[in-house]
Amino acid sequence: MADPGLTRWLEQHTGEAPLALRDRVRLHLRTVARSGSVAESLSQASRVALDAVAAAPGGGRAIALDLLAADALITLALLAQAESSPALLQEFAASLLREPVGTP
């Protein structure tokens, strides 16, 4: 996550979150290439987090932080979209539902 704009945006919107959750969100965000808007980067990172949850054998408490990070990332993606282009929020949200978990 080398994009200073994305880093600044994320810090502004997650500063009050628990440190462990902020760290896990940043971990998943570092795994995606910054190729579009803040909202797109966050939604890609949420997919990575959900894929980690889906791939975890047995589930349980071991996946809790990744599941919380996925939730936070998708929520942040929707917030970023609403801030940058509210008219496209519904289309953006619908696009997030089209790709099933576990797909490349």
C-alpha positions as CSV (number, residue, x, y, z in Angstrom):
1,M,0.0,0.0,0.0
2,A,2.4,2.6,-1.2
3,D,-0.2,5.1,-2.4
4,P,0.0,8.1,0.1
5,G,-3.6,9.1,-0.8
6,L,-5.0,5.7,0.0
7,T,-2.9,5.5,3.2
8,R,-4.1,8.9,4.3
9,W,-7.7,8.1,3.5
10,L,-7.5,4.8,5.4
11,E,-6.0,6.5,8.5
12,Q,-8.7,9.1,8.5
13,H,-11.4,6.5,8.5
14,T,-9.9,3.8,10.7
15,G,-8.1,5.8,13.4
16,E,-10.5,4.8,16.1
17,A,-10.6,1.1,15.2
18,P,-8.7,-1.5,17.3
19,L,-5.1,-1.8,16.3
20,A,-5.3,-5.5,15.5
21,L,-8.1,-4.8,13.1
22,R,-6.3,-1.8,11.5
23,D,-3.2,-4.0,11.0
24,R,-5.2,-6.8,9.4
25,V,-6.9,-4.4,7.1
26,R,-3.6,-3.0,6.0
27,L,-2.2,-6.5,5.6
28,H,-4.9,-7.4,3.1
29,L,-4.7,-4.0,1.4
30,R,-1.0,-4.5,0.7
31,T,-1.8,-7.7,-1.3
32,V,-3.6,-5.8,-4.0
33,A,-2.2,-3.7,-6.8
34,R,-3.4,-0.1,-6.6
35,S,-5.0,0.1,-10.0
36,G,-8.1,2.2,-9.6
37,S,-10.0,4.3,-7.1
38,V,-9.7,4.0,-3.4
39,A,-13.1,2.2,-3.4
40,E,-11.8,-0.4,-5.9
41,S,-8.6,-1.0,-4.0
42,L,-10.6,-1.5,-0.8
43,S,-13.1,-3.9,-2.4
44,Q,-10.2,-5.9,-3.9
45,A,-8.7,-6.2,-0.5
46,S,-12.0,-7.3,0.9
47,R,-12.1,-10.1,-1.6
48,V,-8.6,-11.2,-0.5
49,A,-9.7,-11.3,3.1
50,L,-12.9,-13.2,2.2
51,D,-10.8,-15.7,0.2
52,A,-8.6,-16.2,3.2
53,V,-11.7,-16.9,5.3
54,A,-13.1,-19.3,2.7
55,A,-9.8,-21.2,2.4
56,A,-9.3,-21.6,6.2
57,P,-9.8,-25.2,7.2
58,G,-12.4,-25.6,9.9
59,G,-13.2,-22.0,10.4
60,G,-13.6,-21.1,14.0
61,R,-11.9,-18.4,16.0
62,A,-8.8,-18.5,13.8
63,I,-10.6,-16.7,11.0
64,A,-12.3,-14.1,13.1
65,L,-9.9,-11.3,12.5
66,D,-9.9,-11.9,8.7
67,L,-13.7,-12.0,8.7
68,L,-13.8,-8.7,10.6
69,A,-11.2,-7.2,8.2
70,A,-13.3,-8.3,5.2
71,D,-16.3,-6.7,6.7
72,A,-14.4,-3.5,7.5
73,L,-12.9,-3.4,4.0
74,I,-16.2,-3.8,2.2
75,T,-17.7,-1.1,4.5
76,L,-14.8,1.2,3.8
77,A,-15.1,0.5,0.0
78,L,-18.7,1.5,0.1
79,L,-17.9,4.6,2.1
80,A,-15.1,5.6,-0.3
81,Q,-17.5,5.2,-3.3
82,A,-20.2,7.2,-1.5
83,E,-17.7,10.0,-0.9
84,S,-16.2,10.1,-4.3
85,S,-19.2,9.4,-6.5
86,P,-22.5,8.9,-4.7
87,A,-24.4,8.6,-8.0
88,L,-22.6,5.4,-8.7
89,L,-22.9,3.8,-5.3
90,Q,-25.7,1.5,-6.2
91,E,-23.9,0.2,-9.3
92,F,-20.7,-0.2,-7.3
93,A,-22.4,-2.1,-4.5
94,A,-24.2,-4.4,-7.0
95,S,-20.8,-5.1,-8.7
96,L,-19.4,-6.4,-5.4
97,L,-22.1,-9.1,-5.3
98,R,-21.4,-10.5,-8.7
99,E,-18.0,-12.2,-8.0
100,P,-18.3,-15.3,-5.8
101,V,-15.7,-15.9,-3.1
102,G,-12.8,-18.1,-4.0
103,T,-12.5,-16.8,-7.6
104,P,-9.3,-15.3,-9.0
